[in-house]
């Protein structure tokens, strides 16, 4: 794992964002960077209706990918 030393701090940041939603954007950016991704999001998906609600995101999220 390329940034394993950052994981404990990231976990603390996630807990903080759960209590203070204004922190989600920066936490998602950090998460994306730690795992080496191009985007990150907090979302929910309704399995029955297949609808998707994106609550917070960072990076480029292609709309076609969201629809999948």
ROROLO-726363 format. One record per atom (N, C-alpha, C): residue in one letter; x, z, y. Coordinates in steps of 0.02 Angstrom, whole numbers, plus 32768, in hexadecimal, padded with zeros to 4 digits. Atoms other than C-alpha are relative to their C-alpha. Example, Ala and Ser with C-alpha at 12.3 -4.5 7.8 and 13.67 -1.06 7.14 Angstrom:
<sites>
A802D80007FC5 A826781867F1F A802D8000803C S7FD67FFD7FC5 S82AC81657FCB S7FD980258037 
</sites>
This chain:
<sites>
X802B80007FC6 X800080008000 X802D8000803E X7FD180077FC9 X80567FC880A1 X800180388033 X80037FCD7FCB X801C80548115 X7FE380417FE4 X801C7FC58022 X7FF980E4809D X80078040802A X7FF77FC47FD7 X803D81648119 X7FCB80078036 X80347FFE7FCD X7FAF81378191 X7FBC80167FE5 X80417FF2801E X7F23815E8116 X7FE580458011 X801D7FBF7FED X7F12821A8136 X7FE580018047 X801780037FBB X7F0481FA81F1 X7FC07FD68005 X803B802B8000 X7E87816E81D1 X7FC380257FE6 X80387FD9801B X7E1A81E18167 X7FE680308035 X80157FD37FCA X7E18825F81F5 X7FDA7FDB8037 X802180297FCD X7DE981D5826F X7FB97FEC7FEA X804280128019 X7D5881A08200 X7FD0803B8006 X802A7FC57FF8 X7D15825181FC X7FEE800B804A X800D7FF87FB8 X7D26825A82BA X7FCC7FCD8018 X802F80347FEB X7CC881B682CF X7FBA800E7FE6 X80427FEE801A X7C3B81F78262 X7FDE8031802F X801C7FD07FD0 X7C25828182E4 X7FFA7FE48046 X8000801E7FBE X7C498215837C X80017FB47FF8 X80048048800D X7C0B81618363 X80267FD38030 X7FDA802A7FD1 X7C68812383FD X80467FF07FE6 X7FBE800A801D X7D06812B8392 X80037FCA7FCA X8000802E8039 X7CCF80AD830E X80297FC1800C X7FDA803E7FF4 X7D1B80138360 X804A800A7FF5 X7FB87FF48008 X7DC9805E8369 X801080137FB7 X7FF47FEE8046 X7DB980A882B9 X7FFF7FC27FD4 X8003803E8027 X7D877FFF8273 X803D7FD4800C X7FC380257FF2 X7E1A7FAC82CA X803A801D7FD9 X7FCB7FDF8025 X7E8F802C827D X7FF97FF37FB5 X800D800C8047 X7E3E801781D2 X80147FB87FEE X7FEF8046800C X7E4E7F5A81DD X804B7FF67FFD X7FB780077FFE X7F067F69820A X802180207FC3 X7FE37FDD8039 X7F2C7FE78180 X7FF97FD87FBF X800B8026803E X7EDF7F7B80F7 X80157FB78005 X7FE980457FF8 X7F1D7ED78140 X7FC87FCD8002 X8039802E7FFC X7E737E8A815F X7FFC7FDD8044 X800A80237FC0 X7E347E1881E9 X7FC380198025 X803D7FE47FE1 X7D907E74820B X7FEC803E7FD9 X801B7FC58021 X7D397F1781E3 X7FBC800F801E X80437FF27FE8 X7C877F5481F2 X7FE2803C7FDC X802C7FCE801E X7C0E7FE281D3 X7FBC7FDF8000 X803F80238004 X7B6E7F968194 X7FD6801B7FC7 X802B7FF08038 X7ADA7FAF8122 X7FDD7FC07FEA X8021803B801B X7A877F3180B1 X7FC480177FD7 X803C7FF18026 X79D67F398070 X80007FD07FC4 X7FFC8029803C X79E27EFB7FBC X7FC07FD97FF2 X80408022800D X792A7ED07FB3 X7FF67FC4802E X800D80377FD0 X79197E698052 X803F7FD8800F X7FBF801F7FF5 X79D37E3C8055 X80117FFB804B X7FEF80007FB9 X79D87E64810F X803E802B800A X7FC17FDE7FF1 X7A7A7EA1815D X7FFD801A8047 X7FFB7FE27FBE X7A8E7F1981EF X80488013800B X7FBB7FEF7FEE X7B3B7F1E823E X7FFC8031803A X80037FCC7FCD X7B507FBF82A1 X803D7FFF802C X7FC180027FDA X7C077FB282D5 X802C7FCC7FDD X7FD18030801E X7C897F2A82BC X80397FF2802F X7FC780177FD8 X7D307EE982F6 X801D7FC47FDC X7FE3803C801D X7D897E4582D9 X7FCD7FCA7FF9 X802C80398008 X7D417D9C82B5 X7FD580047FC2 X802F80008039 X7CA67DA48248 X7FD67FC18004 X8025803F8002 X7C667CF9821D X7FB8800D7FEB X80477FF5800E X7BA87CF58220 X7FED7FE87FBA X800F801A8043 X7BA47C8C8180 X801480337FCB X7FEA7FCD802F X7C077D148127 X7FCF803A7FFF X80317FCA7FFD X7B8C7D988162 X7FC27FEE7FD8 X803D80168023 X7AFD7D31811A X800A80027FB4 X7FF47FFF8049 X7B507D2C806E X7FF280457FE5 
</sites>
